[in-house]
Amino acid sequence: MNLLVSIPCLNEAATLAGVIQRIPREIEGFGRVDVLVVDDGSADESAAVARAAGAHVLSHGANRGVGASFQTALDHAVTGRYDVLVTVDADGQFAPEDIPRLTAPIVADEADFVTASRFVDPARAPSMPSIKRWGNARMAGLVSRLTGQTFYDVSCGFRAYGREAMLNLNLHGDFTYTQETFLQLSFKRLRLREVPVDVTYFDGRVSRVANSIPRYAVKTLAIILTVYRDYRPIRFFWWLAAGFTLSGCGVASIMLVHYLRTGRFYGQLWSGLTGGFLVMVGLVLFVVGVVADLLDRVRRNQERMLYHMKRDGPPPRG
């Protein structure tokens, strides 16, 4: 088996070489361990530092986001026929020495995807601002509710992907990818596991993804809802339809009660018109859900074909 360790990088020249040098080159179950650095438009010497440390470098030329960096690594791992892909941050907050702990369940065929978890073991939970801890918990709770499984950390970037997980991922977000992978792999019934690890937060270090918590929350929530809409269209649209329909009936009941009391509609016509409009929106969303479910079958067939194309490679010419 071959392992690719990918490091997304944006202006990390100060710490990058140390992280690369700490990556174990002999890991049980693997005959080869390669290191890839995805340079996401760095303005410093990150690319040169990575090459000097022995890593292969792919450069975007301009900053495209951590989601795009992961997609670049994923494409490289799939086309390079790697059996496992590990992603680890370039700042050293996660210990590269923990990579064997993440890959072991995949090598033993006990999991298709393994993520390092900062919160699954309370004894290892790091010290962080309460607002960030609360946000991580809410995000994990939302993904758990949508997938019907229990997860504690869905935002950590230190992860291992087996071949099946890599072939089944079809990601679309450039901003981030961490929650999207959980949803896609869960919906496709792959085996997901969390492994507790220690994490080090450095004083003065600001996250490049979550440097603005409101912005991060809005963008991440949009990605989660988009994925849920694509993979569970009936539930998504019918829950919306139920909300609008029930709200419409509630508003329209004001006019009904007024009529029963006074014998006339005048004075509460607004509630009837508003309620009728909301009910109509609910009916439209119900129909949209039916159509989206039909399109979902097309998506599943396309993803099936894409899976086989990535697994088997391009067809022979001639």
C-alpha positions in Angstrom: 0.0 0.0 0.0 1.1 3.6 -0.7 0.4 6.6 1.5 0.3 10.2 0.5 0.5 12.9 3.2 -0.8 16.2 2.0 -0.1 19.6 3.6 -2.2 22.6 2.6 0.0 25.7 2.8 -0.4 29.4 2.8 2.6 31.4 4.0 3.9 28.7 6.3 7.6 28.9 5.6 8.5 29.3 9.2 7.0 25.9 10.3 6.6 23.9 7.1 10.0 22.2 7.1 9.7 21.0 10.6 6.3 19.4 9.9 7.6 17.6 6.8 10.7 16.3 8.6 8.5 14.9 11.5 6.3 12.8 9.1 7.1 9.1 9.7 8.5 7.5 6.5 8.0 4.0 7.8 4.4 3.2 8.8 3.0 -0.2 9.3 1.0 -1.4 6.2 2.7 1.0 3.7 5.6 0.3 1.4 5.9 3.9 0.4 5.1 7.3 2.1 5.1 10.4 -0.1 4.7 14.0 1.0 2.7 16.6 -1.0 2.6 20.3 -0.2 -0.3 22.2 -1.9 0.9 25.8 -2.1 -2.3 27.9 -2.1 -0.8 31.1 -3.4 1.8 31.7 -0.7 3.7 35.1 -0.9 6.7 33.8 1.1 9.2 31.0 0.5 6.9 28.1 1.4 7.2 26.3 -1.9 11.0 26.5 -1.9 11.1 25.4 1.7 8.9 22.4 1.0 11.0 21.3 -2.0 14.2 21.6 0.0 12.6 19.4 2.7 11.9 16.7 0.2 8.2 17.3 -0.5 6.5 17.4 -3.9 4.8 20.8 -4.4 1.7 21.7 -6.4 1.1 25.5 -6.6 -2.2 27.2 -7.2 -0.6 30.5 -8.1 -3.3 32.4 -6.3 -5.2 31.8 -3.1 -8.2 29.6 -3.7 -9.2 28.4 -0.3 -8.6 25.3 1.9 -11.4 23.4 0.1 -9.7 23.9 -3.3 -6.4 22.8 -1.7 -7.9 19.6 -0.5 -9.5 18.9 -3.9 -6.0 19.3 -5.5 -4.6 16.8 -3.0 -7.5 14.4 -3.6 -7.1 14.5 -7.4 -3.4 13.9 -7.0 -4.0 10.9 -4.7 -6.6 9.4 -6.9 -4.7 9.7 -10.2 -1.5 8.6 -8.5 -3.2 5.4 -7.3 -2.5 6.0 -3.6 -4.3 3.7 -1.2 -4.6 6.3 1.6 -4.5 10.1 1.8 -3.7 11.9 5.0 -4.1 15.6 5.4 -2.3 17.5 8.2 -1.9 21.2 8.8 1.4 23.0 8.1 1.6 25.0 11.4 2.4 22.0 13.6 -0.6 22.1 15.8 -1.2 18.4 15.1 1.7 16.0 15.6 2.7 14.2 12.4 3.8 11.4 14.7 0.1 10.6 15.1 -0.4 9.7 11.5 0.0 5.9 12.1 -2.9 6.2 14.6 -5.1 7.5 11.9 -4.1 5.1 9.2 -4.2 1.9 11.4 -8.0 1.5 11.2 -7.9 1.8 7.4 -5.0 -0.6 7.1 -6.9 -3.1 9.3 -10.0 -2.6 7.1 -12.0 -1.3 10.0 -12.8 2.1 8.6 -12.9 4.0 5.3 -12.3 7.4 6.8 -10.6 8.4 10.1 -10.5 11.9 11.5 -8.5 13.1 14.4 -10.9 14.3 17.1 -10.2 17.1 19.6 -13.3 16.5 21.6 -14.2 12.8 21.6 -12.0 12.3 24.6 -12.8 14.9 27.3 -9.4 14.4 28.9 -7.7 15.5 25.6 -10.0 18.5 24.9 -7.9 21.5 24.2 -8.2 24.9 25.8 -9.9 27.3 23.4 -12.3 30.3 23.6 -15.7 29.3 24.8 -17.4 30.7 21.6 -15.3 28.5 19.4 -15.9 25.4 21.6 -19.6 26.2 21.5 -19.5 26.6 17.7 -17.7 23.3 17.2 -20.2 21.5 19.4 -23.2 23.0 17.5 -21.6 22.2 14.1 -20.9 18.6 15.2 -24.5 18.3 16.6 -26.0 19.5 13.3 -23.9 17.1 11.2 -24.8 14.3 13.6 -28.5 15.1 13.4 -28.4 15.2 9.6 -26.5 11.9 9.2 -28.1 10.0 12.0 -24.7 9.2 13.6 -22.8 10.7 16.5 -19.8 12.8 15.8 -17.8 15.1 18.2 -15.4 16.9 15.8 -16.4 17.6 12.2 -14.1 20.6 11.6 -10.6 19.1 12.2 -8.3 19.0 9.2 -6.1 16.1 10.4 -7.6 13.1 8.6 -7.0 9.9 6.7 -9.0 8.8 3.7 -9.0 5.2 2.4 -9.3 4.5 -1.3 -13.1 4.0 -1.2 -13.5 7.3 0.6 -11.4 9.1 -2.0 -13.3 7.6 -4.9 -16.6 8.5 -3.4 -15.9 12.1 -2.7 -17.2 14.7 -5.2 -16.7 18.1 -3.5 -17.8 21.5 -4.6 -16.8 24.0 -1.9 -13.6 26.1 -2.1 -14.0 27.7 1.3 -13.8 24.5 3.4 -14.4 20.8 2.9 -14.4 19.3 6.4 -18.2 19.1 7.1 -19.0 18.3 3.5 -16.8 15.1 3.6 -18.6 13.9 6.7 -22.0 14.3 5.0 -21.1 12.8 1.7 -19.3 9.8 3.2 -22.1 9.2 5.7 -24.8 9.4 3.1 -22.9 6.9 1.0 -22.7 4.4 4.0 -19.0 4.4 4.4 -17.3 3.6 7.7 -16.3 6.7 9.6 -14.3 6.8 12.8 -12.9 9.4 15.2 -9.5 9.0 16.9 -8.6 11.2 19.9 -5.4 13.2 19.5 -3.7 16.0 21.3 -3.6 19.4 19.7 -1.4 22.4 20.4 -2.7 26.0 19.9 0.1 28.6 19.6 -0.2 32.0 21.2 -1.1 34.6 18.6 -2.0 32.1 16.0 -5.1 33.1 14.0 -7.1 30.5 12.0 -7.1 31.4 8.3 -10.4 29.6 7.8 -12.2 30.7 11.0 -10.7 34.1 11.5 -14.2 35.5 11.5 -16.6 33.3 13.4 -19.8 34.8 11.9 -18.4 34.5 8.4 -17.2 31.0 9.0 -20.6 30.0 10.5 -22.6 31.4 7.6 -20.4 29.9 4.9 -20.1 26.5 6.6 -23.9 26.3 7.2 -24.5 27.1 3.6 -22.3 24.3 2.5 -24.0 21.8 4.9 -27.5 22.8 3.8 -26.4 22.6 0.1 -25.0 19.1 0.6 -28.1 18.0 2.5 -30.4 19.4 -0.2 -28.4 17.5 -2.9 -28.4 14.1 -1.1 -31.7 14.3 0.8 -33.9 16.4 -1.4 -37.3 15.0 -0.3 -36.6 15.7 3.3 -35.1 19.1 2.6 -37.9 20.5 0.5 -40.8 18.7 2.3 -39.6 20.1 5.7 -39.6 23.5 4.1 -43.0 22.8 2.6 -44.4 21.7 6.0 -43.0 24.9 7.6 -44.6 27.2 5.1 -47.9 25.3 5.0 -48.3 25.1 8.8 -47.4 28.8 9.1 -49.9 29.7 6.4 -52.6 27.7 8.1 -51.8 29.4 11.4 -52.0 32.9 9.9 -55.2 32.1 8.0 -56.8 30.8 11.2 -56.8 34.4 12.4 -59.3 35.3 9.7 -61.3 32.2 10.4 -61.7 32.9 14.1 -62.6 36.5 13.2 -65.3 35.3 10.8 -66.7 32.8 13.4 -67.0 35.7 15.9 -68.3 38.5 13.7 -69.7 36.7 10.7 -67.6 38.8 8.3 -64.1 38.7 6.8 -63.6 42.4 6.7 -60.9 43.5 9.1 -58.8 40.4 8.8 -58.4 39.9 5.1 -54.7 40.3 5.4 -54.4 37.1 7.4 -56.3 35.2 4.8 -54.2 36.5 1.9 -51.0 36.0 3.7 -51.9 32.5 4.9 -53.0 31.6 1.4 -49.7 32.8 0.0 -47.7 30.8 2.5 -49.7 27.7 1.8 -49.2 28.1 -2.0 -45.4 28.4 -1.3 -45.6 25.2 0.7 -47.3 23.4 -2.2 -44.7 24.7 -4.7 -41.9 23.4 -2.4 -43.7 20.0 -2.1 -43.6 19.7 -5.9 -40.0 20.9 -6.1 -39.1 18.2 -3.7 -40.7 15.6 -6.0 -38.8 16.9 -9.0 -35.5 17.2 -7.0 -35.9 13.5 -5.9 -36.1 12.5 -9.6 -33.0 14.6 -10.3 -31.3 12.9 -7.4 -31.6 9.6 -9.2 -29.7 11.1 -12.1 -27.0 12.4 -9.7 -26.6 9.0 -8.2 -26.1 7.4 -11.6 -23.6 10.0 -12.6 -21.7 9.6 -9.4 -21.7 5.8 -9.9 -20.2 6.3 -13.4 -17.6 8.8 -12.1 -16.6 6.4 -9.3 -15.8 3.7 -11.9 -14.0 6.1 -14.1 -11.8 7.2 -11.2 -11.3 3.7 -10.0 -10.5 2.1 -13.4 -8.8 5.1 -15.1 -9.6 6.5 -18.5 -10.7 4.0 -21.2 -8.1 2.8 -23.7 -7.8 4.7 -26.9 -8.6 3.2 -30.3 
